[in-house]
Amino acid sequence: MWISFENIDDAQALNRLEKSIRKQINAKTVKQEQKEAENKPEVIESISESEPTVENKSQPTSLQIPSSSLQVFEFDVVTLKVQQSREVQRSGLFGLKEEVKISSNVTLNRSHSQAQYFTENLGNNISLDMVYIPGGKFIMGSPLGEGYDRERPQHEVTVQPFFMGKYPITQAQWKAIADRADLKVERILDPNPAYFKDRENSARRPVENVDWDDAVEFCQRLSKQTGTEYRLPTEAEWEYACRAGTTTPYYFGENITDKLANYGGNVGKTTSVGQFPPNAFGLYDMHGNVWEWCQDDWHDSYKNAPNDGSAWVSETSSTKVTRGGSWGSNPTLCRSAPRDLGTRGGRDADIGFRVVCVVPRTT
């Protein structure tokens, strides 16, 4: 598996984003001046380069995206290397008894990296960090000899730039939006649905026990509040973001350890987001902790799957894709490629989600 980044397109995408943001800020300034001059209530319109200005009084009056440029955060990327040695010991008469001992030497290597992001203010001192994911091409799925048949056939996919939540949506972030009845689009949201609520650091644990439609409602409300399009990631976007340029089963190498992810029942519950090292894109908890809902309908394989990074959906499916594994999953299910299915209306203590935000385009 391999990946290539399209730097020119990434730079253009960032320029378009910043240009769009500045237009929004300028629009707000003009409206403020008109308000002061005419002493009338202010109505601020959401502006993008691809759509005409539309006034919608039911929408929020401002965007919470930085007005000048994206911020930068720094982090360490960890890679895991396991070296095994095999020692044969002979004993007994004429050394005919043979005993083989295998020992492993585990090495963690660290490298410094950085990523760009912006922050959405959700209210009540709750924020949401959205990390920039550069566009590119990658080979999606697992090769023969790794994983399951449902992860094949491998196929090349082109993914456009986008932003993804640095962490899975937390219980605090969920509550900040679920409590906003004025933002309701289609359904009421339980502000405290998590099985692991009222625990130590529960506010920073991933929200779980939410079904696919709950997650979509959250995205719709967030879009309504911010004036920016939020949605669930497509399955291709999720795997591309998880791999972050790697070709190994996990973004930190060939093997997994409880020092790098919450999986396999080693903790027996969710853990606070950001507790384990991120991948090269600066995303945390992509392996384990909670499965994450994607836009796509479930298909038994990648036969005839789209290659443009879009969601693979139909009008009749009642099952959706989840990715990433969870606190209770075995190591094989926590790799970058594994995919599982969940009933659209199903809720479980090991399924949550994270959100993505699309980069404004001129075409």
C-alpha positions in Angstrom: 0.0 0.0 0.0 1.2 3.5 -0.8 0.2 7.1 -0.7 1.1 10.3 -2.6 0.3 13.8 -1.6 -0.8 16.5 -4.0 0.8 19.6 -2.5 -0.3 22.0 -5.1 -3.9 21.1 -4.7 -3.5 21.2 -0.9 -2.1 24.7 -1.0 -4.9 25.9 -3.3 -7.4 24.4 -1.0 -6.0 26.2 2.0 -6.0 29.4 0.0 -9.6 28.9 -0.9 -10.5 28.2 2.7 -8.8 31.3 4.0 -10.3 33.4 1.2 -13.7 32.2 2.1 -13.2 32.9 5.8 -12.0 36.4 5.1 -15.2 37.0 2.9 -17.3 35.9 5.9 -15.5 38.2 8.3 -15.7 41.1 5.8 -19.5 40.4 5.4 -19.8 40.6 9.1 -18.0 44.0 9.2 -20.2 45.4 6.5 -23.3 44.3 8.3 -22.1 45.8 11.6 -21.5 49.2 9.9 -24.9 49.1 8.4 -26.4 48.3 11.8 -24.6 51.2 13.4 -25.7 53.6 10.6 -29.3 52.4 10.4 -29.8 51.3 14.0 -31.4 48.1 12.8 -31.0 44.5 14.1 -27.9 42.8 12.6 -28.3 39.8 10.2 -25.1 38.2 9.2 -25.1 35.9 6.1 -23.0 32.9 5.5 -20.9 33.4 2.4 -19.0 30.9 0.4 -17.3 31.2 -3.0 -19.5 28.6 -4.7 -22.9 29.8 -3.5 -24.8 33.1 -3.6 -25.4 34.9 -0.4 -28.7 33.7 1.3 -30.2 35.2 4.3 -31.6 32.6 6.7 -32.8 33.9 10.0 -33.0 30.4 11.5 -29.2 30.0 11.0 -26.6 31.3 13.5 -25.3 34.8 13.0 -21.6 34.1 12.9 -18.9 31.6 12.2 -16.3 30.6 14.8 -13.5 29.9 12.3 -10.3 31.9 12.8 -10.3 35.1 10.8 -6.7 35.1 9.5 -5.1 31.7 9.1 -5.1 28.2 10.5 -3.4 27.5 13.7 -0.5 25.0 14.1 0.0 22.4 16.9 3.0 20.2 17.4 3.1 16.6 18.5 5.2 13.5 18.6 4.6 10.6 16.2 5.4 7.2 17.6 6.5 4.1 15.6 6.7 0.7 17.2 9.3 -1.8 16.1 9.3 -5.4 17.4 12.4 -7.6 16.9 12.1 -11.3 17.7 15.1 -13.5 18.5 15.0 -17.3 18.4 17.3 -19.4 20.6 17.5 -23.1 20.5 18.7 -24.9 23.7 19.6 -28.6 23.7 19.8 -30.9 26.7 19.5 -34.5 27.6 21.5 -37.5 26.4 23.5 -36.5 23.3 21.6 -33.2 23.2 18.5 -34.8 21.7 16.1 -32.7 23.7 15.5 -29.4 22.0 13.8 -26.4 23.5 13.1 -23.2 21.5 12.9 -19.8 23.3 11.5 -16.8 21.5 12.1 -13.4 23.0 10.9 -10.0 21.7 12.6 -6.6 21.9 10.1 -3.7 21.6 11.4 -0.3 20.6 9.4 2.9 20.4 10.8 5.6 18.1 9.5 9.2 18.3 9.6 11.9 15.6 8.4 15.5 15.9 5.7 16.7 13.6 3.0 19.4 13.3 -0.4 20.0 11.8 -2.8 22.8 11.0 -6.2 23.2 12.6 -9.0 25.5 13.5 -11.3 25.6 16.5 -15.1 25.8 16.7 -16.6 27.3 19.8 -19.5 25.1 20.9 -20.5 27.3 23.9 -20.1 26.8 27.6 -16.3 26.8 27.2 -16.5 23.7 25.0 -14.5 23.6 21.8 -14.0 21.4 18.8 -10.6 21.1 17.1 -10.7 20.3 13.4 -7.4 19.1 11.8 -6.5 19.7 8.2 -6.1 16.5 6.1 -4.2 17.1 2.8 -5.7 15.5 -0.3 -4.0 12.6 -2.1 -4.2 9.1 -3.4 -3.8 5.8 -1.5 -4.5 2.1 -1.8 -7.5 1.3 0.3 -8.0 -2.1 2.0 -5.8 -5.0 3.0 -3.5 -7.2 0.9 -4.0 -11.0 0.7 -2.6 -12.5 3.9 -3.8 -9.7 6.1 -7.3 -9.1 7.6 -10.6 -10.3 6.1 -12.1 -10.7 2.7 -14.5 -7.8 3.4 -11.4 -5.5 3.3 -10.7 -6.4 -0.4 -10.1 -6.0 -3.2 -7.5 -3.3 -2.7 -8.2 -0.3 -4.9 -6.7 3.1 -5.5 -8.8 6.0 -4.1 -8.3 9.8 -4.6 -9.3 11.9 -1.6 -9.9 15.6 -1.7 -8.6 17.8 1.2 -10.9 18.0 4.3 -10.8 18.7 8.0 -11.4 16.0 10.6 -12.0 16.1 14.3 -8.8 15.7 16.2 -10.6 13.3 18.5 -13.9 11.3 18.5 -16.7 13.6 19.7 -16.6 13.7 23.4 -19.5 13.5 25.9 -19.0 17.2 26.7 -19.1 18.2 23.0 -22.2 16.0 22.4 -24.0 17.6 25.4 -23.2 21.1 24.2 -25.0 20.5 20.9 -27.7 18.0 22.2 -28.8 20.6 24.8 -29.6 23.1 22.0 -33.2 22.4 21.3 -33.3 25.5 19.1 -30.9 23.8 16.7 -33.1 20.7 16.3 -33.3 19.5 12.7 -35.1 16.1 12.6 -34.9 14.5 16.1 -34.5 15.1 19.8 -31.1 14.1 21.2 -30.4 12.7 24.6 -27.8 15.0 26.1 -26.3 12.1 28.2 -26.6 8.9 26.3 -23.2 7.4 27.1 -22.9 4.1 29.0 -19.7 5.3 30.5 -21.1 8.6 31.8 -20.7 9.9 35.3 -17.3 8.3 35.5 -13.8 9.8 36.1 -13.1 12.3 33.2 -16.3 11.3 31.5 -16.6 14.7 29.9 -13.4 13.9 27.9 -14.4 10.4 27.0 -15.9 9.6 23.6 -19.7 9.8 23.5 -21.1 6.3 22.7 -24.4 4.6 22.7 -25.6 6.8 19.9 -27.0 5.5 16.6 -26.2 6.6 13.1 -29.1 9.0 12.9 -28.2 10.5 16.2 -24.7 11.2 14.8 -26.2 12.7 11.6 -28.5 15.0 13.7 -25.4 16.2 15.6 -23.7 17.0 12.4 -26.7 18.9 11.1 -27.0 20.9 14.3 -23.4 21.7 14.2 -23.7 22.9 10.6 -26.7 25.0 11.5 -24.9 26.6 14.5 -21.6 27.4 12.6 -22.8 28.0 9.0 -20.2 25.4 7.9 -20.9 22.0 6.4 -20.2 19.2 8.9 -20.9 15.5 8.3 -19.8 12.0 9.0 -16.6 10.9 7.2 -16.9 8.7 4.2 -15.3 5.3 4.7 -12.5 6.2 2.3 -11.8 9.5 4.1 -11.7 7.6 7.4 -9.1 5.0 6.3 -7.1 7.6 4.4 -7.0 9.8 7.5 -6.2 6.9 9.8 -3.3 5.6 7.7 -1.8 9.1 7.4 0.7 7.9 4.8 1.5 4.6 6.3 1.2 1.2 4.7 1.5 -1.0 7.9 -1.5 -2.6 9.7 -1.5 0.2 12.3 -0.4 3.8 11.8 2.4 3.1 14.3 3.7 -0.1 12.8 3.2 -3.8 12.3 2.1 -4.5 15.9 -0.1 -2.9 18.6 0.4 -2.5 22.3 -1.7 -1.2 25.2 0.8 1.7 25.5 -0.5 3.0 22.1 -4.2 2.3 22.1 -7.2 1.2 24.2 -8.3 -2.1 22.8 -8.9 -5.8 23.6 -10.4 -5.2 27.0 -7.1 -4.2 28.6 -8.9 -1.3 30.2 -12.5 -2.6 29.9 -14.0 0.8 29.2 -13.5 4.0 27.2 -10.6 6.3 28.1 -10.2 10.0 27.8 -9.5 11.1 24.2 -5.9 12.1 23.5 -4.4 9.7 26.0 -2.4 7.8 23.3 0.0 9.2 20.7 -1.5 10.6 17.4 -0.8 9.6 13.8 1.2 11.7 11.4 -1.8 13.8 10.6 -2.3 14.7 14.2 -5.4 12.6 14.8 -5.9 10.7 18.1 -7.7 7.5 19.0 -8.1 6.2 15.4 -7.2 2.7 16.7 -9.5 1.4 19.5 -11.5 3.3 22.2 -14.7 3.4 20.1 -15.9 2.3 16.7 -16.8 5.3 14.6 -19.8 5.7 12.3 -19.2 6.5 8.6 -21.6 7.8 6.0 -21.4 4.6 3.9 -23.9 1.8 3.7 -22.5 -1.6 4.4 -21.2 -3.7 1.5 -19.6 -7.2 1.9 -16.6 -6.2 -0.1 -15.0 -3.4 -2.1 -16.2 -4.8 -5.5 -17.4 -1.8 -7.5 -16.6 0.6 -4.7 -16.1 4.3 -5.7 -12.6 5.5 -6.2 -13.1 9.2 -5.6 -13.4 9.2 -1.9 -17.2 9.6 -1.9 -19.7 7.8 0.3 -21.0 4.5 -1.1 -24.7 4.7 -0.3 -28.1 3.4 -1.6 -31.7 4.3 -0.8 -32.7 1.0 0.9 -29.8 0.0 3.2 -30.4 -0.2 7.0 -26.8 -1.0 7.9 -23.9 1.4 8.0 -20.1 1.1 8.2 -18.2 1.5 11.4 -14.4 1.8 11.6 -11.5 1.7 14.0 -12.2 -0.9 16.6 -13.0 -0.2 20.2 -12.0 -0.7 23.8 -13.3 -4.3 23.6 -12.0 -5.3 20.2 -9.3 -7.7 19.4 -6.1 -6.3 17.9 -7.0 -7.5 14.4 -10.1 -5.4 14.3 -8.2 -2.3 15.4 -6.0 -2.1 12.3 -6.4 0.8 9.8 -8.3 -1.4 7.3 -10.9 -3.4 9.2 -14.6 -2.5 8.7 -17.6 -3.6 10.5 -21.4 -3.0 10.2 -23.9 -1.5 12.5 -27.7 -1.3 12.3 -28.6 2.2 11.5 -30.8 2.5 14.6 -28.5 0.4 16.8 -26.8 1.9 19.9 -23.9 0.3 21.7 -21.4 1.2 24.4 -18.5 0.9 22.0 -19.7 2.9 19.0 -19.2 6.7 18.7 -18.1 9.0 15.8 -16.1 11.9 14.7 -17.0 14.7 12.3 -15.4 16.1 9.1 -15.7 19.5 7.5 -15.3 20.1 3.8 -12.8 22.6 2.3 -14.6 25.3 0.3 -14.2 24.9 -3.4 -14.6 27.2 -6.4 -15.8 24.4 -8.7 
